[in-house]
Amino acid sequence: MGLEALKLELIEWLTRLENQSTIEYLKVVKDGSEEQKDWWNDLSDLQKAGVERGLKDIENGWTSSHDAVKEKYWL
């Protein structure tokens, strides 16, 4: 199915849609795609510091694989 046909199908479906929560969700998706906000700007300084610590740990090789952690804790 081509992009234009898909758009038309969605428009037709949306005009028949009665579920308010789905419509509100679609509005959030639409607004979010228009804004193209950078999620980084919504983080607190504490959250940003945590992400930066994690990235530094990766750079320095201070990480463990998922399998190693599972094995260590018998998961």
N, C-alpha and C positions, 0 to 999 in steps of 0.2 A: 504494500500500500504506500503510495506516495505521500509526501508531507502535506500537500494541499487537501488530499482526500481525508487524511487523518484529522486535519484541522476541522473540516466540515463535519466529520463524524462526531467529533468532540463538541462542536457547537450545537448540533442537533440533540445530542445526549444532554447537554447542559440546559437547554431550553425545556426539557421534560423533567429535569431533576427537581425533586420536592424535598429531599433530605437537607434540612438546614445546617446540620453539623458538617456535612460534606461540602456544602456551598461555602461555609465559613472557612473550612480547611483549604479549599481551592483559592480563596481570597488571600490567605496567608502565603500560600505557594506563589501566587501571582505577585504579591507585594514584595516578597523576598527575592524573587528573580529580577525584579526591576531595580531594586536598591543595590544589589551586588555589594553588600556590606562585607567588610573584612571582620570576621568573628574575633580576631585578635583584639580589636578595639573595644570589644564588649567584656573582656576579661579584666578581673581585678589585678592589682599589682602582685598580690600573693599568687594568683593563678599563673600569671606570666612568669614569675620567678620559678615556679614549679616546672613549667614547660621548659624553660631555659636550663634548669638543672638536669632534667631528663635528656635534653639534647646533648649537654656536655658529657653526661654519663655514656651516651652512645658513642660520641667522638672518642672518648678515652677507653672504650672497650669494657666499661664497668657494667655489663649487662649479662643476663642469663637467658638462655633459650626457654621457651615455654615447656619443652620436654624435660629440661633439667630441673625446673621448678616442680613439675608434676612428680618426677622421680624422687626428689628430695622430700616431698610431703606425702608420698605414697598415694598419689591421685591417679 
